[in-house]
Amino acid sequence: MTAQGGLRYVYAVCRPFAAALQAQLTGVAGAPPGLLRHHGLVAVVSTVPEGDFADEPLRDHLEDPEWLAATARAHQGVIDALTTVTTPLPLGPATVFRDDSGVRTMMEARETYFLQTLDRLEGRVEWGVRVYSPVDPPEKAARAGEEFARILHERLSGRAEDSRLFGTSVQRLLDAAYLVPRADSEEFVELLDRTKDMAPEIRVELSGPWAAYSFTEPTAEPTGPAARG
């Protein structure tokens, strides 16, 4: 594929896969995603207008919350579609290159990392769990909520291959991501349901299954097409 009249927007890197993406799938700027192969890797890309994604207009757009939200939704829609047919290694929104050569150069430079990470993530998905305490709980209830969050995290970690903890607060007792084999996802969700019944006054939110964003390093490439041939 070549970027005629546009730049190359990269959603994810995968191993080659046989299943077809949805025919009606569109990505950022309404463009359908395609596949760009390089050695044992595939970049999922689409063509986006230079008038929106070259350095200067992109900097302006990054100050526009509505544009950012629409772009993030379109980006995530492609990642979600990929997750149903393969194991993608998602790149950050607005990862853009001048042309196919720039994408291949990036894949060449990070080939070892991509291959090793895809091997580690193969057949696995990310589940997110957040635990919230009641508003202004008394001290005893607050301690009970913290203990519940600790127990829940221990149990879920026992069913996951890896986990990541994020920032907490007085109200948000747990914010975690779990890397779970897709085949074990049903058991993981059932365990969560059984455990949260222990404390019905505490709100537990489950999200997923997602591509494993929390278990990949951010791409080392800067966003935007500047200085990429």
Residue frames as a rotation matrix with the C-alpha (Angstrom) as fourth column:
MET 1
0.578 0.816 0.000 0.00
0.816 -0.578 0.000 0.00
0.000 0.000 -1.000 0.00
THR 2
-0.597 -0.753 0.278 1.18
0.744 -0.649 -0.160 3.54
0.301 0.111 0.947 -0.64
ALA 3
-0.092 0.523 -0.847 0.11
0.714 -0.559 -0.423 6.80
-0.694 -0.644 -0.322 0.90
GLN 4
-0.614 -0.047 0.788 -1.17
0.709 -0.471 0.525 8.69
0.347 0.881 0.322 -2.12
GLY 5
-0.184 0.541 0.821 -2.43
-0.027 -0.837 0.546 12.11
0.983 0.078 0.168 -1.04
GLY 6
0.775 0.489 0.400 -2.14
-0.402 -0.106 0.909 11.26
0.487 -0.866 0.115 2.63
LEU 7
-0.301 -0.841 0.450 -0.13
-0.902 0.097 -0.421 9.95
0.310 -0.533 -0.787 5.55
ARG 8
-0.162 0.168 -0.972 0.01
0.004 0.985 0.170 6.49
0.987 0.024 -0.160 7.11
TYR 9
0.059 0.308 0.950 -1.87
-0.962 -0.235 0.136 6.08
0.265 -0.922 0.282 10.38
VAL 10
-0.513 -0.338 -0.789 -0.84
-0.175 0.941 -0.289 2.94
0.841 -0.010 -0.542 12.30
TYR 11
0.463 0.786 0.410 -3.27
-0.667 0.005 0.745 1.28
0.584 -0.618 0.527 14.70
ALA 12
0.644 -0.169 0.746 -1.42
-0.509 0.634 0.582 -1.85
-0.571 -0.755 0.322 15.72
VAL 13
-0.284 -0.715 -0.639 1.21
-0.916 0.400 -0.040 -4.41
0.284 0.574 -0.768 14.85
CYS 14
0.602 0.534 0.594 0.25
-0.642 0.766 -0.038 -8.09
-0.475 -0.358 0.804 14.60
ARG 15
-0.650 -0.584 0.486 1.51
-0.117 0.709 0.696 -11.37
-0.751 0.396 -0.528 13.31
PRO 16
-0.772 0.398 -0.496 -0.01
-0.559 -0.052 0.828 -12.29
0.304 0.916 0.263 9.92
PHE 17
-0.571 0.667 0.478 -3.58
-0.141 0.494 -0.858 -13.54
-0.809 -0.557 -0.188 10.32
ALA 18
-0.920 0.187 0.344 -5.98
0.391 0.454 0.800 -15.25
-0.007 0.871 -0.491 7.93
ALA 19
-0.076 0.982 -0.175 -9.34
0.919 0.001 -0.393 -13.95
-0.386 -0.191 -0.903 9.14
ALA 20
-0.403 0.013 0.915 -10.79
0.635 -0.715 0.290 -10.99
0.658 0.699 0.280 7.27
LEU 21
-0.902 0.168 -0.397 -11.67
0.179 -0.691 -0.700 -7.72
-0.392 -0.703 0.594 8.97
GLN 22
0.051 0.999 0.011 -15.25
0.580 -0.021 -0.814 -6.57
-0.813 0.048 -0.580 8.72
ALA 23
-0.249 -0.132 0.960 -15.94
0.960 -0.163 0.226 -5.28
0.126 0.978 0.168 5.22
GLN 24
0.538 0.592 0.600 -17.71
0.512 -0.795 0.325 -2.18
0.669 0.132 -0.731 6.56
LEU 25
0.458 -0.399 -0.794 -15.03
0.816 -0.166 0.554 -1.34
-0.353 -0.902 0.249 9.13
THR 26
0.515 -0.352 0.782 -13.76
0.289 -0.787 -0.545 2.23
0.807 0.506 -0.304 8.99
GLY 27
0.022 -0.615 -0.788 -11.07
0.998 0.064 -0.022 3.84
0.063 -0.786 0.615 11.04
VAL 28
-0.135 -0.176 -0.975 -9.72
0.459 -0.883 0.096 7.31
-0.878 -0.435 0.200 11.68
ALA 29
-0.569 0.001 -0.822 -10.93
-0.505 -0.789 0.349 9.94
-0.649 0.614 0.450 9.18
GLY 30
0.431 0.902 -0.029 -13.43
-0.626 0.275 -0.730 7.39
-0.650 0.333 0.683 7.83
ALA 31
0.002 -0.524 -0.852 -10.75
-0.955 0.252 -0.157 5.40
0.297 0.814 -0.499 6.01
PRO 32
0.942 0.308 -0.134 -10.87
-0.268 0.930 0.253 1.59
0.202 -0.202 0.958 5.92
PRO 33
0.295 -0.881 0.369 -7.86
-0.705 0.060 0.707 -0.10
-0.645 -0.469 -0.604 7.54
GLY 34
0.810 -0.144 -0.569 -5.51
-0.378 0.613 -0.694 -2.25
0.449 0.777 0.442 5.50
LEU 35
0.835 -0.520 0.180 -2.52
0.198 0.588 0.785 -4.48
-0.514 -0.619 0.593 6.13
LEU 36
0.633 -0.744 -0.214 1.11
-0.674 -0.393 -0.626 -3.62
0.381 0.540 -0.750 5.48
ARG 37
0.972 -0.233 -0.043 3.37
0.233 0.903 0.362 -6.69
-0.045 -0.362 0.931 5.71
HIS 38
0.390 -0.918 0.069 7.03
-0.756 -0.362 -0.546 -6.65
0.526 0.161 -0.835 6.66
HIS 39
-0.740 -0.657 -0.141 8.92
-0.518 0.692 -0.503 -9.86
0.428 -0.299 -0.853 7.41
GLY 40
-0.671 0.477 -0.567 6.89
0.556 0.830 0.041 -11.75
0.490 -0.288 -0.823 10.03
LEU 41
-0.633 0.431 -0.643 4.82
0.419 -0.508 -0.753 -8.75
-0.651 -0.746 0.141 11.06
VAL 42
-0.233 0.638 0.734 1.77
0.834 -0.257 0.488 -6.90
0.500 0.726 -0.472 9.82
ALA 43
-0.920 0.062 -0.387 1.00
0.157 -0.846 -0.509 -3.23
-0.359 -0.529 0.769 10.51
VAL 44
-0.037 0.962 0.270 -2.68
0.995 0.061 -0.078 -2.31
-0.092 0.266 -0.960 10.43
VAL 45
-0.779 -0.424 -0.462 -2.82
0.336 -0.904 0.262 1.08
-0.529 0.049 0.847 8.74
SER 46
0.396 0.779 0.486 -5.04
0.878 -0.164 -0.450 3.53
-0.271 0.605 -0.749 6.92
THR 47
-0.544 -0.537 0.645 -4.47
0.738 -0.672 0.063 6.69
0.400 0.511 0.761 4.91
VAL 48
0.321 0.601 -0.732 -5.31
0.839 -0.539 -0.074 9.95
-0.439 -0.590 -0.677 6.68
PRO 49
0.744 0.032 0.668 -5.26
0.499 -0.692 -0.522 13.50
0.445 0.721 -0.530 5.27
GLU 50
-0.319 -0.943 -0.096 -2.08
0.856 -0.243 -0.457 15.49
0.407 -0.228 0.884 5.65
GLY 51
-0.304 0.272 0.913 -4.22
-0.071 -0.962 0.264 18.56
0.950 0.016 0.312 6.29
ASP 52
0.734 0.593 0.330 -5.25
-0.399 -0.017 0.917 17.02
0.550 -0.805 0.224 9.63
PHE 53
0.960 -0.274 -0.061 -2.29
0.245 0.714 0.656 14.86
-0.136 -0.645 0.752 10.60
ALA 54
0.169 -0.924 0.343 0.84
0.457 -0.236 -0.858 16.75
0.873 0.302 0.382 9.53
ASP 55
-0.540 -0.513 -0.667 2.71
0.776 0.003 -0.630 18.20
0.326 -0.858 0.397 12.48
GLU 56
-0.983 0.079 0.164 1.16
-0.125 -0.949 -0.290 21.67
0.133 -0.306 0.943 12.68
PRO 57
-0.174 0.985 0.022 -2.51
-0.671 -0.134 0.729 20.77
0.721 0.112 0.684 12.15
LEU 58
0.109 0.186 -0.977 -2.12
0.429 0.878 0.215 17.75
0.897 -0.442 0.016 14.43
ARG 59
-0.821 -0.428 -0.377 -0.81
0.528 -0.321 -0.786 19.99
0.216 -0.845 0.490 17.22
ASP 60
-0.746 0.616 0.255 -3.88
-0.608 -0.785 0.117 22.18
0.273 -0.068 0.960 16.78
HIS 61
0.088 0.827 -0.555 -6.21
-0.374 0.544 0.751 19.18
0.923 0.142 0.357 16.81
LEU 62
-0.348 -0.292 -0.891 -4.66
0.598 0.663 -0.451 17.90
0.722 -0.690 -0.056 20.03
GLU 63
-0.997 0.059 -0.041 -6.15
-0.011 -0.686 -0.727 20.97
-0.072 -0.725 0.685 21.71
ASP 64
-0.374 0.912 -0.169 -9.65
-0.839 -0.256 0.480 20.07
0.394 0.322 0.861 20.48
PRO 65
-0.614 0.108 0.782 -11.42
-0.540 0.664 -0.517 17.67
-0.575 -0.740 -0.350 22.89
GLU 66
0.486 0.871 0.076 -14.14
-0.509 0.352 -0.785 16.75
-0.710 0.343 0.614 20.38
TRP 67
0.494 -0.392 -0.776 -11.62
-0.768 0.222 -0.601 15.90
0.408 0.893 -0.191 17.67
LEU 68
-0.598 -0.771 0.220 -9.56
-0.773 0.481 -0.413 13.89
0.213 -0.417 -0.884 20.13
ALA 69
-0.279 0.573 0.771 -12.60
-0.528 0.578 -0.621 11.95
-0.802 -0.581 0.141 21.32
ALA 70
0.744 0.585 -0.321 -13.73
-0.564 0.294 -0.771 11.13
-0.357 0.755 0.549 17.77
THR 71
0.165 -0.779 -0.605 -10.23
-0.800 0.253 -0.544 10.03
0.577 0.574 -0.582 16.78
ALA 72
-0.691 -0.425 0.585 -9.87
-0.711 0.547 -0.443 7.87
-0.132 -0.722 -0.680 19.89
ARG 73
0.180 0.839 0.514 -13.24
-0.520 0.525 -0.674 6.19
-0.835 -0.146 0.531 19.21
ALA 74
0.791 0.095 -0.605 -12.30
-0.605 0.274 -0.748 5.40
0.095 0.957 0.274 15.62
HIS 75
-0.250 -0.957 -0.148 -8.88
-0.824 0.291 -0.486 4.14
0.508 0.001 -0.861 16.70
GLN 76
-0.595 0.035 0.803 -10.40
-0.638 0.588 -0.498 1.92
-0.490 -0.808 -0.328 19.38
GLY 77
0.527 0.849 -0.014 -13.00
-0.645 0.389 -0.658 0.59
-0.553 0.356 0.753 16.94
VAL 78
0.453 -0.453 -0.768 -10.24
-0.658 0.410 -0.631 -0.82
0.601 0.791 -0.113 14.75
ILE 79
-0.645 -0.713 0.275 -8.40
-0.700 0.406 -0.588 -2.28
0.308 -0.571 -0.761 17.76
ASP 80
-0.170 0.672 0.721 -11.63
-0.683 0.447 -0.577 -3.92
-0.710 -0.591 0.383 18.97
ALA 81
0.770 0.461 -0.441 -12.21
-0.630 0.444 -0.637 -5.45
-0.097 0.768 0.633 15.54
LEU 82
0.004 -0.863 -0.505 -8.65
-0.678 0.369 -0.636 -6.77
0.735 0.345 -0.584 15.46
THR 83
-0.593 -0.267 0.759 -9.04
-0.794 0.348 -0.498 -8.30
-0.131 -0.899 -0.418 18.91
THR 84
0.405 0.819 0.408 -11.85
-0.663 0.570 -0.486 -10.53
-0.630 -0.074 0.773 17.62
VAL 85
0.963 0.008 -0.268 -9.63
-0.222 0.584 -0.781 -12.09
0.150 0.812 0.564 14.91
THR 86
0.257 -0.938 -0.231 -6.05
0.420 0.324 -0.848 -11.93
0.870 0.121 0.478 16.24
THR 87
0.526 -0.214 -0.823 -3.84
0.796 -0.217 0.565 -10.66
-0.299 -0.953 0.056 19.08
PRO 88
0.579 -0.308 0.755 -2.87
0.384 -0.714 -0.586 -7.07
0.719 0.629 -0.295 18.26
LEU 89
-0.229 -0.629 -0.743 -0.13
0.944 -0.331 -0.010 -5.02
-0.239 -0.703 0.669 19.83
PRO 90
0.690 0.646 0.326 -1.86
0.714 -0.683 -0.158 -1.62
0.120 0.342 -0.932 19.83
LEU 91
-0.588 -0.786 0.194 0.05
0.749 -0.619 -0.238 1.59
0.307 0.005 0.952 19.20
GLY 92
-0.487 0.374 -0.789 -1.00
0.489 -0.633 -0.601 4.90
-0.724 -0.678 0.125 20.64
PRO 93
0.600 0.756 0.262 -3.57
0.689 -0.322 -0.649 7.11
-0.406 0.570 -0.714 18.89
ALA 94
0.957 -0.158 -0.242 -2.15
-0.256 -0.851 -0.459 9.47
-0.134 0.501 -0.855 16.24
THR 95
0.000 -0.945 0.326 0.90
0.022 0.326 0.945 7.33
-1.000 0.007 0.021 15.44
VAL 96
0.912 0.405 -0.070 1.50
0.022 -0.218 -0.976 8.64
-0.410 0.888 -0.208 11.92
PHE 97
-0.163 -0.962 0.217 4.22
0.403 0.136 0.905 8.17
-0.901 0.235 0.366 9.30
ARG 98
-0.344 -0.053 -0.937 4.96
-0.621 -0.736 0.270 9.88
-0.704 0.675 0.220 6.03
ASP 99
0.187 0.349 -0.918 4.52
-0.932 0.358 -0.054 6.75
0.310 0.866 0.392 3.92
ASP 100
0.945 0.219 -0.243 4.81
-0.171 0.964 0.202 2.95
0.279 -0.150 0.949 3.85
SER 101
0.178 -0.963 -0.200 8.60
0.238 0.239 -0.941 3.18
0.955 0.120 0.272 3.97
GLY 102
-0.364 -0.274 0.890 8.41
-0.687 -0.567 -0.455 5.01
0.629 -0.777 0.018 7.29
VAL 103
0.606 0.647 0.463 6.12
-0.795 0.471 0.382 2.32
0.029 -0.600 0.800 8.73
ARG 104
0.846 -0.320 -0.426 8.46
0.167 0.919 -0.358 -0.45
0.506 0.232 0.831 7.57
THR 105
-0.167 -0.942 0.292 11.47
-0.101 -0.278 -0.955 1.35
0.981 -0.189 -0.049 9.03
MET 106
-0.069 0.242 0.968 9.70
-0.968 -0.252 -0.006 1.50
0.243 -0.937 0.251 12.40
MET 107
0.889 0.450 0.084 8.80
-0.458 0.869 0.188 -2.20
0.012 -0.206 0.979 12.20
GLU 108
0.506 -0.789 -0.349 12.38
0.213 0.506 -0.836 -3.09
0.836 0.349 0.423 11.27
ALA 109
-0.315 -0.688 0.654 13.82
-0.446 -0.501 -0.742 -1.07
0.838 -0.525 -0.149 14.14
ARG 110
-0.291 0.302 0.908 11.49
-0.948 0.034 -0.316 -2.64
-0.126 -0.953 0.276 16.73
GLU 111
0.086 0.378 -0.922 11.12
-0.641 0.729 0.239 -6.08
0.763 0.571 0.305 15.18
THR 112
-0.661 -0.399 -0.636 12.59
0.159 0.753 -0.639 -8.01
0.733 -0.523 -0.434 18.10
TYR 113
-0.922 0.359 0.148 10.42
-0.277 -0.344 -0.897 -6.19
-0.271 -0.868 0.416 20.63
PHE 114
-0.139 0.935 -0.328 7.27
-0.990 -0.124 0.065 -6.65
0.020 0.333 0.943 18.55
LEU 115
-0.032 0.101 -0.994 7.86
-0.396 0.912 0.106 -10.36
0.918 0.397 0.011 18.01
GLN 116
-0.844 -0.331 -0.421 8.69
0.232 0.483 -0.844 -11.05
0.483 -0.811 -0.331 21.66
THR 117
-0.801 0.584 0.136 5.71
-0.481 -0.490 -0.727 -9.07
-0.358 -0.648 0.673 22.92
LEU 118
0.002 0.824 -0.567 3.30
-0.956 0.167 0.239 -10.68
0.292 0.541 0.788 20.49
ASP 119
-0.372 -0.188 -0.909 4.54
-0.032 0.981 -0.189 -14.10
0.928 -0.041 -0.371 21.60
ARG 120
-0.985 -0.061 -0.163 3.86
0.161 0.048 -0.986 -13.13
0.067 -0.997 -0.037 25.22
LEU 121
-0.598 0.794 -0.109 0.39
-0.621 -0.545 -0.563 -11.74
-0.506 -0.269 0.819 24.47
GLU 122
-0.723 0.312 -0.616 -0.78
-0.462 0.444 0.767 -14.44
0.513 0.840 -0.177 22.03
GLY 123
-0.290 0.725 -0.625 -4.26
0.388 0.686 0.615 -15.66
0.875 -0.064 -0.480 22.94
ARG 124
-0.454 0.060 -0.889 -4.55
0.881 -0.121 -0.458 -13.26
-0.135 -0.991 0.002 25.87
VAL 125
0.092 0.556 0.826 -6.79
0.461 -0.759 0.460 -10.28
0.882 0.339 -0.326 26.58
GLU 126
-0.920 -0.386 0.076 -6.91
0.154 -0.532 -0.833 -7.50
0.361 -0.754 0.548 29.15
TRP 127
0.221 0.954 -0.205 -9.69
0.721 -0.019 0.692 -7.10
0.656 -0.301 -0.692 31.71
GLY 128
-0.659 -0.384 0.646 -10.02
-0.079 -0.819 -0.568 -3.92
0.748 -0.426 0.510 33.76
VAL 129
0.154 0.679 -0.718 -11.45
0.815 0.324 0.481 -3.87
0.559 -0.659 -0.503 37.30
ARG 130
-0.632 -0.259 0.730 -12.26
-0.175 -0.870 -0.460 -0.86
0.755 -0.419 0.505 39.45
VAL 131
-0.115 0.545 -0.830 -13.60
0.893 0.423 0.154 -0.92
0.435 -0.724 -0.536 43.00
TYR 132
-0.455 0.070 0.888 -15.36
-0.143 -0.990 0.004 2.07
0.879 -0.125 0.460 44.55
SER 133
-0.805 0.195 -0.561 -16.30
0.594 0.251 -0.765 2.56
-0.008 -0.948 -0.318 48.19
PRO 134
0.346 0.937 0.049 -19.57
0.917 -0.349 0.192 4.22
0.197 -0.022 -0.980 49.24
VAL 135
0.049 -0.279 0.959 -19.41
0.155 -0.946 -0.284 8.00
0.987 0.163 -0.003 49.47
ASP 136
-0.203 -0.250 0.947 -17.98
-0.755 -0.576 -0.314 9.19
0.624 -0.778 -0.072 52.82
PRO 137
0.381 0.344 -0.858 -17.89
0.173 0.885 0.432 5.77
0.908 -0.313 0.278 54.50
PRO 138
0.866 -0.145 0.478 -17.30
-0.499 -0.241 0.832 5.59
-0.005 -0.960 -0.281 58.27
GLU 139
0.004 -1.000 0.021 -13.77
-0.999 -0.003 0.048 4.58
-0.048 -0.021 -0.999 59.27
LYS 140
-0.239 -0.069 0.969 -14.66
-0.352 0.936 -0.020 0.94
-0.905 -0.346 -0.248 59.95
ALA 141
0.723 0.574 0.385 -16.44
0.174 0.388 -0.905 0.60
-0.668 0.721 0.181 56.59
ALA 142
0.706 -0.538 -0.461 -13.51
-0.706 -0.484 -0.516 2.27
0.055 0.690 -0.722 54.83
ARG 143
-0.328 -0.857 0.398 -11.09
-0.859 0.446 0.252 -0.28
-0.393 -0.259 -0.882 56.28
ALA 144
0.037 0.431 0.902 -13.46
0.031 0.901 -0.432 -3.10
-0.999 0.044 0.020 55.29
GLY 145
0.927 0.322 -0.192 -13.58
-0.146 -0.164 -0.976 -1.74
-0.345 0.933 -0.106 51.75
GLU 146
0.249 -0.923 -0.294 -9.79
-0.967 -0.222 -0.122 -1.62
0.047 0.315 -0.948 51.52
GLU 147
-0.440 -0.382 0.813 -9.59
-0.520 0.846 0.116 -5.21
-0.732 -0.371 -0.571 52.75
PHE 148
0.507 0.692 0.514 -12.19
0.119 0.534 -0.837 -6.29
-0.854 0.486 0.188 50.19
ALA 149
0.842 -0.231 -0.488 -10.20
-0.540 -0.394 -0.744 -4.63
-0.020 0.890 -0.456 47.39
ARG 150
-0.182 -0.970 0.163 -7.03
-0.961 0.211 0.179 -6.38
-0.207 -0.124 -0.970 48.58
ILE 151
-0.254 0.164 0.953 -8.72
-0.149 0.967 -0.206 -9.80
-0.956 -0.194 -0.221 48.65
LEU 152
0.793 0.606 0.063 -10.33
-0.002 0.105 -0.994 -9.26
-0.609 0.788 0.084 45.26
HIS 153
0.534 -0.661 -0.527 -7.00
-0.842 -0.362 -0.399 -8.28
0.074 0.657 -0.750 43.69
GLU 154
-0.435 -0.715 0.547 -5.28
-0.752 0.623 0.216 -11.34
-0.495 -0.317 -0.809 45.17
ARG 155
0.052 0.539 0.840 -7.96
0.084 0.836 -0.542 -13.67
-0.995 0.099 -0.002 43.85
LEU 156
0.927 0.324 -0.188 -8.06
-0.131 -0.189 -0.973 -12.15
-0.351 0.927 -0.133 40.39
SER 157
0.223 -0.927 -0.302 -4.27
-0.973 -0.232 -0.006 -12.09
-0.064 0.295 -0.953 40.16
GLY 158
-0.356 -0.332 0.874 -4.33
-0.435 0.886 0.160 -15.81
-0.827 -0.323 -0.460 40.88
ARG 159
0.376 0.568 0.732 -6.40
0.457 0.573 -0.680 -16.34
-0.806 0.591 -0.044 37.71
ALA 160
0.970 -0.079 -0.229 -4.38
-0.227 -0.630 -0.743 -13.90
-0.085 0.773 -0.629 35.60
GLU 161
0.553 -0.829 0.081 -0.91
0.792 0.494 -0.359 -14.24
0.257 0.263 0.930 34.09
ASP 162
-0.692 -0.720 0.054 0.02
0.670 -0.667 -0.326 -10.66
0.270 -0.189 0.944 34.92
SER 163
0.495 0.847 -0.194 -1.55
0.866 -0.461 0.195 -7.57
0.076 -0.264 -0.962 36.46
ARG 164
-0.607 -0.592 0.531 -1.01
0.513 -0.802 -0.308 -3.84
0.608 0.085 0.790 36.65
LEU 165
0.138 0.601 -0.787 -2.10
0.960 -0.275 -0.042 -1.56
-0.242 -0.750 -0.615 39.48
PHE 166
-0.234 -0.121 0.965 -2.92
0.522 -0.853 0.019 2.10
0.820 0.508 0.263 38.87
GLY 167
-0.889 -0.223 0.401 -3.56
-0.139 -0.703 -0.698 5.04
0.437 -0.676 0.594 41.13
THR 168
-0.185 0.838 -0.514 -6.19
0.857 0.393 0.333 4.81
0.481 -0.379 -0.791 43.87
SER 169
-0.593 0.098 0.799 -8.04
-0.301 -0.948 -0.107 7.36
0.747 -0.304 0.591 45.98
VAL 170
-0.793 0.356 0.493 -10.36
-0.504 0.068 -0.861 7.49
-0.341 -0.932 0.126 48.98
GLN 171
0.227 0.974 -0.021 -13.31
-0.772 0.167 -0.613 6.52
-0.593 0.155 0.790 46.79
ARG 172
0.688 -0.041 -0.725 -11.49
-0.572 0.585 -0.575 4.34
0.448 0.810 0.379 44.21
LEU 173
0.601 -0.367 0.710 -10.05
-0.586 0.401 0.704 1.46
-0.543 -0.839 0.026 46.18
LEU 174
-0.130 -0.621 0.773 -8.72
0.297 0.719 0.628 -0.56
-0.946 0.311 0.091 43.25
ASP 175
0.719 0.218 -0.660 -7.85
-0.573 -0.354 -0.740 0.27
-0.395 0.910 -0.129 39.65
ALA 176
-0.234 -0.808 0.541 -6.19
-0.376 0.588 0.717 -2.70
-0.897 -0.036 -0.441 38.00
ALA 177
0.386 0.249 -0.888 -5.69
-0.916 0.217 -0.337 -4.48
0.109 0.944 0.312 34.70
TYR 178
0.106 -0.265 0.958 -5.33
-0.393 0.874 0.285 -8.25
-0.913 -0.407 -0.012 34.36
LEU 179
-0.299 -0.286 -0.910 -3.79
-0.949 0.192 0.251 -10.22
0.103 0.939 -0.329 31.52
VAL 180
-0.029 0.478 0.878 -5.94
-0.498 0.755 -0.427 -13.33
-0.867 -0.449 0.216 31.10
PRO 181
-0.959 -0.197 0.205 -5.86
0.053 0.585 0.809 -16.15
-0.279 0.787 -0.551 28.54
ARG 182
-0.556 0.794 -0.246 -8.91
-0.785 -0.405 0.469 -15.71
0.273 0.454 0.848 26.36
ALA 183
-0.276 0.441 -0.854 -9.92
-0.021 0.885 0.464 -19.32
0.961 0.146 -0.235 27.09
ASP 184
-0.562 -0.003 -0.827 -9.98
0.785 0.313 -0.535 -18.54
0.261 -0.950 -0.174 30.84
SER 185
-0.867 0.165 0.470 -11.97
-0.165 -0.985 0.042 -15.31
0.470 -0.041 0.882 30.60
GLU 186
0.121 0.988 -0.095 -15.30
-0.205 0.119 0.971 -16.85
0.971 -0.098 0.217 31.55
GLU 187
0.290 -0.087 -0.953 -13.84
0.812 0.549 0.197 -18.29
0.506 -0.831 0.230 34.75
PHE 188
-0.783 -0.621 -0.044 -12.17
0.572 -0.690 -0.444 -14.95
0.246 -0.373 0.895 35.52
VAL 189
-0.569 0.649 0.505 -15.49
-0.417 -0.757 0.502 -13.08
0.709 0.075 0.702 35.21
GLU 190
0.398 0.744 -0.537 -17.31
0.114 0.540 0.834 -15.70
0.910 -0.393 0.130 37.29
LEU 191
-0.171 -0.548 -0.819 -14.71
0.928 0.189 -0.321 -15.38
0.330 -0.815 0.476 40.05
LEU 192
-0.937 -0.135 0.322 -15.19
0.076 -0.979 -0.192 -11.62
0.341 -0.155 0.927 40.06
ASP 193
-0.132 0.975 0.181 -18.96
-0.411 -0.220 0.885 -12.02
0.902 0.042 0.429 40.29
ARG 194
0.394 0.268 -0.879 -18.69
0.555 0.693 0.460 -14.45
0.733 -0.669 0.124 43.21
THR 195
-0.483 -0.694 -0.534 -16.25
0.849 -0.224 -0.478 -12.26
0.212 -0.685 0.697 45.10
LYS 196
-0.855 0.139 0.499 -18.15
-0.122 -0.990 0.066 -9.00
0.504 -0.004 0.864 44.69
ASP 197
0.199 0.960 -0.199 -21.22
0.020 0.199 0.980 -10.64
0.980 -0.199 0.020 46.23
MET 198
-0.170 -0.356 -0.919 -19.24
0.909 0.303 -0.285 -10.62
0.380 -0.884 0.273 49.49
ALA 199
-0.599 -0.103 -0.794 -19.67
0.503 -0.820 -0.273 -6.84
-0.623 -0.563 0.543 49.71
PRO 200
-0.040 0.661 0.749 -22.80
0.997 -0.018 0.069 -5.71
0.060 0.750 -0.659 47.84
GLU 201
0.746 0.329 -0.579 -22.45
0.443 -0.894 0.062 -2.17
-0.497 -0.303 -0.813 49.20
ILE 202
-0.137 -0.882 -0.451 -19.19
-0.126 -0.436 0.891 -1.73
-0.982 0.179 -0.051 47.26
ARG 203
0.819 0.451 -0.355 -19.36
-0.353 -0.091 -0.931 -0.93
-0.452 0.888 0.084 43.56
VAL 204
-0.207 -0.851 0.483 -17.23
0.092 0.474 0.876 -3.09
-0.974 0.225 -0.020 41.29
GLU 205
0.650 0.361 -0.668 -16.80
-0.580 -0.332 -0.744 -2.22
-0.491 0.871 -0.007 37.61
LEU 206
-0.043 -0.609 0.792 -15.51
0.351 0.733 0.583 -4.69
-0.935 0.303 0.183 35.02
SER 207
0.582 0.189 -0.791 -14.42
-0.630 -0.509 -0.586 -3.68
-0.513 0.840 -0.177 31.52
GLY 208
-0.600 -0.792 -0.111 -13.10
-0.658 0.410 0.632 -5.76
-0.455 0.453 -0.767 28.63
PRO 209
0.371 -0.912 0.173 -11.97
0.658 0.390 0.644 -7.87
-0.655 -0.125 0.745 27.05
TRP 210
0.841 -0.196 -0.504 -9.52
-0.393 -0.861 -0.321 -5.42
-0.371 0.469 -0.802 25.54
ALA 211
0.573 -0.816 -0.074 -6.33
0.254 0.262 -0.931 -5.61
0.780 0.514 0.357 23.58
ALA 212
0.528 -0.369 -0.765 -3.49
0.849 0.265 0.457 -5.71
0.034 -0.891 0.453 26.12
TYR 213
0.607 -0.256 0.752 -2.68
0.068 -0.926 -0.370 -1.99
0.792 0.276 -0.545 26.24
SER 214
0.811 -0.203 0.549 -1.48
-0.580 -0.406 0.706 -2.12
0.079 -0.891 -0.447 29.84
PHE 215
0.636 -0.553 0.538 1.01
0.079 0.740 0.668 -4.90
-0.767 -0.382 0.515 29.15
THR 216
0.444 -0.545 0.712 2.92
0.868 0.063 -0.493 -3.31
0.224 0.836 0.501 26.28
GLU 217
-0.371 -0.625 -0.687 5.48
0.660 -0.698 0.278 -0.57
-0.653 -0.350 0.671 26.32
PRO 218
0.633 0.499 -0.592 4.49
-0.043 -0.741 -0.670 2.73
-0.773 0.449 -0.448 24.67
THR 219
0.723 -0.376 0.580 5.81
0.682 0.256 -0.685 2.89
0.109 0.890 0.442 21.14
ALA 220
-0.022 -0.842 -0.539 9.24
0.725 -0.385 0.571 4.48
-0.688 -0.378 0.619 21.06
GLU 221
-0.560 -0.155 0.814 8.30
0.774 -0.450 0.447 6.42
0.297 0.880 0.372 17.91
PRO 222
-0.779 0.348 -0.521 6.99
0.008 -0.826 -0.563 9.97
-0.627 -0.443 0.641 18.43
THR 223
0.158 0.893 0.420 3.55
0.749 0.169 -0.641 10.67
-0.644 0.416 -0.642 17.05
GLY 224
0.669 0.135 -0.731 3.23
-0.283 -0.863 -0.419 12.82
-0.687 0.487 -0.539 13.95
PRO 225
0.871 -0.198 0.449 4.96
0.473 0.589 -0.655 12.48
-0.135 0.783 0.607 10.61
ALA 226
0.820 -0.558 -0.128 7.81
-0.571 -0.813 -0.112 14.96
-0.041 0.165 -0.985 11.00
ALA 227
-0.057 -0.998 0.004 11.25
-0.975 0.057 0.216 13.79
-0.215 0.008 -0.976 9.89
ARG 228
-0.092 0.043 0.995 9.96
-0.039 0.998 -0.047 10.47
-0.995 -0.043 -0.090 8.57
GLY 229
-0.628 -0.260 -0.733 10.76
-0.682 -0.269 0.680 9.71
-0.374 0.927 -0.008 4.98
